[in-house]
Amino acid sequence: MKFIGNSSSKYILIGSLLLLLSCKGNSETEDISINTSNKIESNSSILYKEPFRPQFHFSPEKKWMNDPNGMVYYKGTYHLFYQYYPNDIVWGPMHWGHATSSDLIHWTPKKIALFPDKLGLIFSGSAVVDLKNTSGLGTKENPAMVAIFTYHNMDGEKAGKTNFQTQGLAYSLDEGNTWLKYKGNPIIGNTDLKDFRDPKVFWNSDTKLWNLVLVAGDHAKFYTSKNLINWELKSEFGKKNGAHGGVWECPDIFKIKVKNSNEEKWVLLISINPGGPNGGSSTQYFIGDFDGNSFKTTQKETKWIDYGTDNYAGVTYNDAPDHKRIFIGWMSNWQYARNTPTKNWRSAMTIPRELTLEKINNDYVLKNTPVTQLKKQLKVEFFRETLSLTPNHPTTINYDNLNQSQIRFTAPAKNLKLIFSNIVNDSLVLDYNVKEKTFSIDRRHSGIVDFEENFAKEIHKNSTPNIISKTIDYQIIIDWSSIEIFINGGIYSFTEQIFPKKPYTKLSFQSGENLELKNLSLSKIRRIWKN
C-alpha cells in the first residue's frame, strides 16, 4: 500500500479507502457512497449549532453583525472588530464587537469594544498599534492600540443636516481589551458631506507618516498625519473611476509585490452598494501608484475582488506576519441582509483570505485564496486520482457532510456542471461554460429562497476571460449556509449564501463531453466551536 495526498499531509491509505467506499454502476454512470460519522445535526437550542449557523466561519454569539472593522495583528493575536448591534438580529445603533484569534480560524469572542456616545453611533473604521508613540497616548514600552472610526449622529441626520458623519478616535492601553475615547473628538470634522466615512489608517514606511483614506459618497479622500490626531487632506480620487452604481464605502489601500517579479504596485479597495456585478453590494479594486499623498491609476475597466453576491465591505489586516495581505469580508448583501432565515444571530464573515497580485493577459489581477491555516481543519474522507465523466451520464458522490466540506479537483477547461442536492430536492448548481467562457451559480432552488425577492431572482453568471489555461483548478468550500469557490488559485472567487432545507448529501458531476477530473478530494472541515 502507498500513501496518497499532497505535499502538506499524508492523507489516507488506499487500503483504508476501500473500507470507506462502495461503488456501483457501469463505465458510464457511477454512484459513490462515503461512509462517515458525526453527521451534520443542527439544534436550535444549542449555541453555534442552530440551523444555518456557520461551523468554521466567524459569526457573533448572538444578534446582528455587519462590516469587519479595526483588523490589526499584534503580539501573536489577530484582532477582529466588527459592526455590531447587541439588542436585535436586525441593524440598529452600531457598536464595535470584538473577537481575537491566534490562527485566523479559531475565534474567541470578547466584550464589546466601543459603544455609541453623545457624538453618535460607532460606524466602520480601522485600528493600528502606535509603536513609536507618535500620538502620545501610550508609551514606547506600552504603545497604544488606536482605533479611528466614523461617528454617525442620528439627531443630525433626522434634522436634515449633511454633516452628521465625522471621524473619531479611541485608544487602548491593554492590547484591545478596554478602550478610552479621545477627549478631542472628532479628529476630522465635516462641513457639508452626507456620506463621509469608513477611515482606513496605516503607517507608511516610505514617507514615515500616517496615511488615512476615507470615502465621501462617490470618491475617496487621502490624508496624512504625524501623530494620528491632526490630519491634513492631500488629495481625492475616483469621481470618474470605477463603478458608481451606489455609494462608495469601506476603502483600503496597501502596497503589494507582483508575483514572479520585483515590481510593486498599490491596491485600492472600494466597496459599493448597490452596483455589484450580480446586484446589490460588492467590492471593487484599483491597481495603481501611491506616493503618500495621491493615488493614480491607468485602469479603465471595473475589477471585482469577488464575483458572488455575498462578499462585502472587506478590508485587510494591518501588520500581518510575513508581510502577508490578509482579507476578510462580510458574508452578506444589503439587498436581503436583514431578512435571512436565521434566529438568535445574523451574519458571518468570509473565510480569511490571502491576497496576491499577478499579471495575466498583460493585466494585473488581484487573486484571493483561503489562508493556509485552514488546511489544519481538513480531514480527507475521499480521494480519487482520476474520475472519468462521459457525456450526459453524471457521477454522483453521496456524502452526509457536504455542507461542512472542501471539494478540490483539476478539470480540463471544458463544460462542467456540479449539482449539490438533498432529500427534499433542493439543488445548488455550479456551471462552467467553455464556449461562453462563463461561470455561473444557480441558487434559485437551493433551499429557502423566498425571504427576499432578489435573493434567488436569477442565475448569477460571470465572464471569466482570465481563464487561459488548458485546465481549471477548483477549490470549493461549503459551510452550513455558504459556499465559497476559488478558480485557478483565486483568479476568480465567488461567495454566496445558501439556506438548504436539509443538508446537501449528494454531489453530481456532469458534462456534455468526455473529460477526466484529476486528484479529486473531498474533505470534512472540522468545526471551530467548543460546544
N, C-alpha and C positions, 0 to 999 in steps of 0.2 A: 504494500500500500504506500501511497505518497500523499504529502500534504498539498492542498490546493488553496489558493487565495492570492493576496497581493503582497507586496514587499513590506507592508507595515504590520502584517499579522499572519499567523498561521491559522487558517480558518477551521476547516473540519476535515476529517478523514473520509475518503471515498467510501471506505467500508461502513463508516457510521452513517453516511448519507443514504446508503441503501436501506438502512433501517427506518429512515425518516420518510422516504418517498414510496408511493405506489403509483405506477404509471400504467395507463391503459389506453388503447386506441390503436390506430394504424399509422402508416407513414404520412398520411395527410392530416390527420386530426390527433391531437394529444391532449389528455386531461391529466394534470399533475396535482396530487394532493400532498400537502406538507402537514405532518402531524406536529402539533405544538401544545404546550401547556400554557397556563396563565393567559387565557383568552381575555380580550377586551371586555370589561364589565364596568358600566357606569353605575353610580348610586347617588341620587340627588341629595341624600342626607350627609354625604361624606365630602369634606373639603378636598378639592383637587381631584375628585372622581365624579363630579357632576357631569351630566350629559354635555358633550361637546367641549369639555374642559381640556385644553392642551396638556399633554403629558411631558413634553420636553421643550416647550416654548415658555418664555416668561409671561405670566399673567398675574394680576393682583389677587390677593387672597379674596377680597370682596370689592364690590362696587365698580365704578366707572374708571377707565383709563384711556388716554389717547397719547399724544406725541411723546417720544423719548426726549429727555432733556438732560443737560449737565453731565454728559458722558465723559468721565475722566478716569485715568488709571493712576494709582498712587500706592506705593509700598505693597505691591503684590495684589491689590484689590481693584477690581473693576466696579466703579460706581455707576449705577443706572438710576437717574431721576426721571420722573415722568409726570405728565399732566394727569391729575387725579381729583376725583370728586368723591369724598368718603361717605356721602349720605344717600346715594342712589345709584342705579345702574344706567342712568342717562346723564348726559353732560350737565354740569352745574358749576357753581363757583369754584374756580380752579385753584388747586393746591399743587405742591410738588410732592409726589410719592417718592419712595426711595427703596432700592434693593442693591445688594452687593454680591459679588461673585469672585472666586479665585480662578475660574476657568472658562467663564462666559457661557457655561452650560447649566451649572447648579447655582440657584439664586437663594439668597437669604433675605426675606422681607424685613425692612426696617421701619421705624416710626416715621410719620410724616415730617418732611424736612422744612417746608415753607408753607405758611398759612397766609390767606388774604389779610390785608390791614386797611387802614384808612385811605391809603393811596390807590388801592384797587386789588383785583384778583391777580393771582400769580400765573401769568401765561408763560409760553415757552422761552427757553434760553439755554445757556451753556455754563460750564464750570472749568476752572483752571486751578493749578496749585502755584502760588506765587513764591517760587523757590528763592528768588532774590529779594523778597520782601519789598518790592517796589512800591506797594500800596501803603506800607507802614502798618498794616492791620495785624500782622503777626511778627515773627522774628525769623532770622535765617535759620535758627535752631529749630523753631517750630513754625514753619510757614503756614499762612492762611490758605485754606481752600476757598476760592472766591467764585460765587455764582452771580452771573449777570442775566437778568430776565426782563420780561415785559410786564409792567403794571397795566392792568385794564380797569379803568374807572367806570363802573356801571352807571353811577349817577350822572357822570359827564356824557356818556353815550345816550342815556334816556333823555337828557336835556337838549339833545341835538347838537352837541359840540363836536368838533372834529379833532380835538387834541386830547382825547381821553386815553391814549396809549403813550406811555413813557417807559424809560429803561431804568430799572433799579438794581441795587447790588446788595448781596448778603454774604457773610463770610463765616467760616467755621474754623475753630482752633483745635478741634479734636477729630480731625480726619472725616468730617462729614456727619458726625453723629448729632451735633446740635448746631444751631445757626443763629446769628445775630444780623438784623437788618442794619444797613449803613444809615447813620443819622442824617446824612446829607442827601438822601434820596429825594427826587430822582437824579441820577447822574447824567442822563441825557434827556433833555426836555423835548417838548413837541409844541409847535405853534399852530399847524394847520393840516396835519396829515391824518386822515381817518384810519388808515392801515399802516402802522408804524411799529414793527415788532420782530420778535424771534432772534435776538442777537447771538451770534456765534463769535466767541473771542478765542484768540490763541497767541502764543508768543512767537514772534517772527525772528528766527535766529539770524536771518540775513541782515535785517535792519536794526536788531536789538531794541525793538519796540513791541508793544502790544498792538495787535490788529483786531478790529471788530467789523463784522458785516451784519447788517440787518436789512429787512425788506420794507418797502414803502409802496404798497399797492401793486404797481406794475414795474418796479425796478428795485435794484439793490443799492445800498449806500455803504461806503467804506470809511472807517475811522481809524485813527491811531492814538496811542496814549503811552505815556511814560510810566503811569502808576495805576492803571485800571480804574481810575476815578475821573480824571479830567480827559475828555475825548475831543478830538478835532476832526471834523468832516473833511475828507480828502477828495472823494470822487463819487460818481454814480455810474451804474451800469444796467443796461437791459431793456430800456424802453422800446427799443426796436430789435431786440434779440430774443430768439426762442419763442416758446408757446405763451400765448396771452389769453387763453380761454377762461381764465379765472384769476383770482388774487394770488400773488406770489407770497410764499410762506417758507419758513424754516430753512434759511440758507446755511451753507457750509462751504469752506474753501480750504484747500490743502495742496501741498506740493507732493508730487509722486514721480518715481522713476519710470521711464518707458521700458517695458520688458525687452531684454536682449539688446540693450543699447546703453549708452552713457547719457542719454538725453533725459531731462527732467521737464515736466510740464505742471501747470497748476490746474486743478479741477474745481469748478464752482457748481455746487448742488443747489437747485431751487425747486421746492415743491410748489405745486399749483393745484388750486381747487376752485371750480371744476376745470376740465380741459385735458384730462388724461387720454391716452391712446385708445382706451376702451371705456371711456366715460368716467366722470367724477374725478377723484383725487389721484395724483401721480407725482413722480419726481423726475425732473429733467436734469441734464448736466451739460456743462460747457467746458471745453478744453481750451486753455489759453495761457497767458503770461500775466504775472502779478509782480509789481516792483515794490510792494508795500504801501502804495498809495492808490493805484488804479489797476483794474483788471481789463485785459484786452483779449479779443479772440477773433479769428478769421472764420470761425464755424458758421455755416449758413443754415444747415438743417437742424431740426429739433432731435435731440437724443434723449432716450429714457433709460433710467437705471434698471427698471423692471417693466415688463410689458403686461403683467397681470393687473388686476383691479385692486389688489389689497396689499400694497406696499407704499406707505405714505409718510411724509414728514421725517424721513430717515436722515440721520446725521452720523458723524464718525467720532471715535474716541480721541481725545487729547492725550498725548504721551503714552500711547500703547507700546508694549515692549517690541524690540527688534524693528522699530520704525514701521510696523505694520499699520495699515489703514483699515480699522475695523468699523463696520457699519451695522446699525440696527434701525429698522423701520417699524412704524405702527402698522399692524396687520389688519387694516380695515379701510373703509372708504366712506366719506361723508354722505354719499347718496343713501346709505342704509345703516350706518354705524349704530344709530340709536335703536334700531329695530331688530337686530339679530336675535335669534331664538335661544338666548341663554338666560339663566336665572342666577341670582346671587352675585354674579360678576359679569363684566363685559369688556372684551377686547384682549388681545395678546400682541406680543412683539414678534417680528420675524426671527428666524434663526440668525444669530450674529454671523456676519459675512466679511470676508477679507476682500478688499477692492484692489485690483491691479489694472495697469494701463498697458495696452498693447496696440501695435499698428497692424491693421488688417485692411486689405484692399487700399493700401496707402492712406488710411484714415485712422484716427485714434478711436479706440473702443475701450470703454471702462467695463471691465469684467468683474463679476462678483460671485463668489463661491462660499459655501459653508466653512466656518473656521475648522481647522484640523482637529480641534478638541472634540468635535462631535464623534470622531471615529471611536473614541473610547466607550461610547454608548451603544455601539453596534454589536449585535450577536447574529452572525450569519446563520441562516436556517435553510437556505437553498443556494446551490451553485451549480451552474452547468456551463462548461466551456463553449459549447455550441448548441444553439437551439434553432432548428430549421423550420421555416414557415413556407407553406405552399399556398398558391393563390386561393383566396376566399375560404380557407379552412383554418379557423382560429385555433390557437393553442391556449389552453386555459390553466392557470395555476389557482388552486383552491387553498386559501390561507386565511385563518381566522384573524390574524393580527395585521391585515393590510393597512388599517387605519393608525398604525403605530410602527411604520416601517420605512426603510430606504430600498429603492429598486435602482440597480445600476446595470448598464449594458452598453455595448457598442453595436451599432447597426449600419449597414450601407446607407448612403444618402438617397434612400428610396421611400416610396409611400409606406407609411406605417401608422397603425391605429392601435391605441391602448384603451381598453374599456374596464373601468372599475365598477363592480356591481355587487348587489346583496340579495337576500332572500325576499325582499319586498319590491324588487325590480327598480330600485334607484340605480342610476348609471351616470358615471362621470367619464367623458370621452376626451382623450388627447389624440391629436391628429397632425402628422406631418405630411404635407402635400408637396412633392418634389417639383411638379410641373409649375404650380403657382409659387413655389418657394415660400410657403407659409406654414406657420404652426398655430394650431387653434385649440382652445379649451371650451368644451361644451358642458356647462353645469346646469342646463335648463331642466334636467331630470335627475339632478344629483342628490335629491333629498327634499328637505324643507326649503322651499324657494319662494313662497308666496307672502313673506313678511314685508316685502317692498317690491314694487313693480320693476325697478331697474336691476335687481339682483340677478335675475335669470332671463332678462328680456331677449337676449340674443347670444349667439356664439361669439366668443372673443377670438378674433382672427388677427394675426400679426405677420407682417412681411419679415423675412429673415435673410436679407441679402448677404450677410456676413458668414453664412454657412457656405464655405467654398471648398471644404474638404470632401473626399470621397466617402468618408464615414462620419457618423454623428455619435458622440458620446452623450448618453442620457443619465442624469442623476435626478431621481425623483424622491422627495421627502414628504411623507404624508402623516399628519397627526389627526387627532380626533375631529378637528374642524378646519383643517387647512391642507393645502398641497403647495409645495414649492418645487419648481422644475428648473434645472440648470442644464443648458445645452452647450456642448463643447467647452467645458471648463468655465462656464459663466459668460460666454459671449452674449447669450440671451438668457434671461431669467424671467420666470412667470410665477407670481404669488397670488393665490386665490383662496378665499374662504369657502368651505363646504359644510353642509349640515345634514349628512345622511340619516335617514330614519332608523336604520340599523347599520352597524359597522359593515364596511365592504369586506367581502370574503372571497371574491373572485376577481382575477386579473386576466383579461383575454388579450392576446396579441394577434393582430391580423393584418394582412397585406394583399394587394391585388397582384403581387408578383412573387417569385421565389427570392427569398433572402435568408441570411443566417445572422442571428444575434450572437455576439461573442461575449464571453465572460459575464453571463447573466447571474447576478447575485441578488438575493432578497434577504434583507437583514431586519430583525426586530430592533427597534430603538428603545433602550431601557428608559423608563420614566425617571424623572429627576426629583420627584417629591417624596418625602419620607413616609407619609402615611400609607 
